Amino acid sequence: MRTIDFSPLFRHTIGFDRLQHVADAALRGEHGDNGYPPYNIEQFGDDGYRITMAVAGFGEADLDITAKENTLVVSGKLSESEEITYIHRGIAGRAFERRFELADHVKVTGANLVNGLLQIELMREVPEEKKPRKISINTKSIPLQKAA
């Protein structure tokens, strides 16, 4: 198994403990990324994102979207219909589960299913206390202590 040494990176960063876990999971293929269903990730402005997945044949009842901590899980499973007899089945209808690792403060704001495309809207909502703030520097003179 291939591993990546992140120790040079950690000398200049603080609080990126999840980075190595995410990279190792990607190398192992832990998220079941077999290319199905295909998807796009778009960015709108600085804080808006959209994941669009091609889920032809799936309805709202066949899809499940779950956001927990920093992971978004999209899964689908078609309900079997005994009334349909296929002569040729070219539209993939197999069950799937696709996982996306979300950055801190990224929230799912909605989802739409239109013309076989599942669109999941995401927004980065950084709390005020987490936003950058200016730190003032005091310029008062501090008297030096004399050696005894």
matplotlib code that plots the C-alpha trace (Angstrom):
import matplotlib.pyplot as plt

x = [0.0, 1.2, 1.4, 2.2, 4.4, 2.8, 5.3, 6.9, 3.5, 2.6, 5.5, 3.7, 0.1, -2.0, -5.2, -5.2, -5.4, -8.0, -5.8, -3.9, -7.0, -8.7, -5.6, -5.2, -8.9, -8.7, -5.6, -7.4, -10.5, -12.4, -15.3, -16.4, -15.6, -16.2, -17.3, -21.1, -23.0, -21.1, -21.1, -19.9, -18.9, -19.4, -18.5, -20.5, -18.8, -16.6, -18.9, -21.5, -21.1, -23.3, -22.9, -24.8, -25.2, -26.6, -29.2, -31.4, -34.3, -34.1, -37.0, -37.1, -38.1, -35.1, -32.5, -31.2, -29.0, -27.3, -25.0, -23.1, -20.2, -17.9, -19.3, -22.1, -23.4, -25.6, -27.1, -29.6, -31.5, -34.2, -37.3, -37.8, -40.9, -42.3, -44.5, -41.6, -40.0, -36.9, -35.9, -32.9, -31.8, -29.2, -29.9, -27.9, -30.1, -27.7, -27.5, -24.8, -23.3, -21.1, -19.3, -18.0, -15.7, -16.9, -14.7, -15.4, -18.5, -19.9, -23.6, -26.1, -28.8, -31.1, -31.5, -33.5, -34.2, -34.8, -34.7, -32.6, -30.1, -29.8, -28.5, -27.2, -26.7, -23.9, -22.9, -19.9, -21.2, -18.3, -19.4, -18.4, -16.1, -14.2, -13.8, -10.4, -10.1, -7.6, -5.4, -4.3, -0.7, -0.1, 2.7, 3.0, 6.5, 7.0, 9.7, 12.6, 13.3, 16.7, 18.9, 19.4]
y = [0.0, 3.5, 6.1, 9.8, 11.5, 14.8, 15.7, 18.5, 20.0, 19.8, 22.0, 25.0, 24.2, 23.8, 21.9, 19.9, 16.5, 15.2, 15.8, 12.6, 10.6, 12.0, 11.5, 7.9, 7.2, 8.5, 6.4, 3.2, 3.9, 3.6, 5.7, 3.1, 5.5, 3.3, 6.2, 5.6, 7.7, 10.4, 13.9, 17.5, 19.9, 23.6, 26.7, 29.9, 32.9, 32.4, 30.3, 28.5, 25.0, 22.6, 18.8, 17.5, 13.8, 11.9, 9.6, 8.6, 6.3, 7.1, 9.0, 11.0, 7.9, 5.9, 8.5, 9.3, 12.3, 12.3, 15.0, 14.1, 16.1, 16.7, 13.9, 14.0, 10.6, 10.2, 6.7, 5.3, 2.0, 1.3, -0.4, -3.6, -3.8, -7.2, -5.7, -4.8, -7.3, -5.9, -7.0, -4.7, -2.8, -0.1, 2.4, 1.6, 1.1, -0.4, 0.7, 3.2, 5.1, 8.1, 10.0, 13.5, 15.0, 18.5, 21.3, 22.8, 25.0, 23.8, 23.0, 21.4, 24.0, 22.0, 19.4, 19.2, 16.3, 17.6, 15.7, 12.8, 15.2, 15.4, 18.8, 19.3, 22.9, 23.6, 26.8, 27.7, 29.5, 30.6, 31.8, 35.4, 34.1, 32.0, 34.8, 36.6, 39.6, 42.4, 42.2, 45.5, 46.0, 48.1, 50.7, 51.6, 51.6, 49.0, 50.0, 47.6, 45.9, 46.7, 43.8, 43.5]
z = [0.0, -0.8, 1.9, 1.8, 4.3, 5.3, 8.0, 6.0, 5.5, 9.2, 10.1, 8.5, 9.4, 12.5, 12.9, 9.7, 11.4, 8.9, 5.9, 6.1, 6.8, 3.7, 1.5, 2.7, 2.1, -1.5, -2.2, -0.9, -2.8, 0.4, -0.8, -3.5, -6.3, -9.3, -11.6, -11.2, -11.2, -13.0, -11.4, -11.7, -9.0, -9.7, -7.8, -7.6, -6.2, -3.2, -1.0, -3.2, -4.7, -6.6, -7.1, -10.1, -10.5, -13.4, -11.9, -14.9, -13.9, -10.2, -8.5, -5.3, -3.3, -4.7, -3.6, -0.1, 0.8, 4.2, 5.6, 8.8, 10.2, 7.2, 5.0, 2.4, 1.4, -1.7, -2.3, -4.6, -5.0, -7.5, -6.2, -8.1, -10.2, -11.1, -13.8, -16.2, -18.4, -20.2, -23.7, -23.4, -20.4, -21.3, -18.6, -15.5, -12.5, -10.1, -6.5, -5.6, -2.8, -3.4, -0.6, -0.6, 2.1, 2.9, 4.2, 7.6, 7.6, 4.3, 4.7, 2.3, 1.6, -0.8, -3.4, -6.7, -9.1, -12.6, -15.9, -14.4, -12.8, -9.0, -8.0, -4.4, -3.3, -0.8, 0.9, 3.0, 6.1, 8.3, 11.7, 12.7, 15.4, 12.8, 10.3, 10.1, 12.4, 12.7, 15.7, 17.1, 18.1, 21.3, 21.0, 24.7, 26.1, 28.8, 31.3, 31.4, 34.6, 36.1, 37.1, 40.8]

ax = plt.figure().add_subplot(projection="3d")
ax.plot(x, y, z, "-o")
ax.set_aspect("equal")
plt.show()
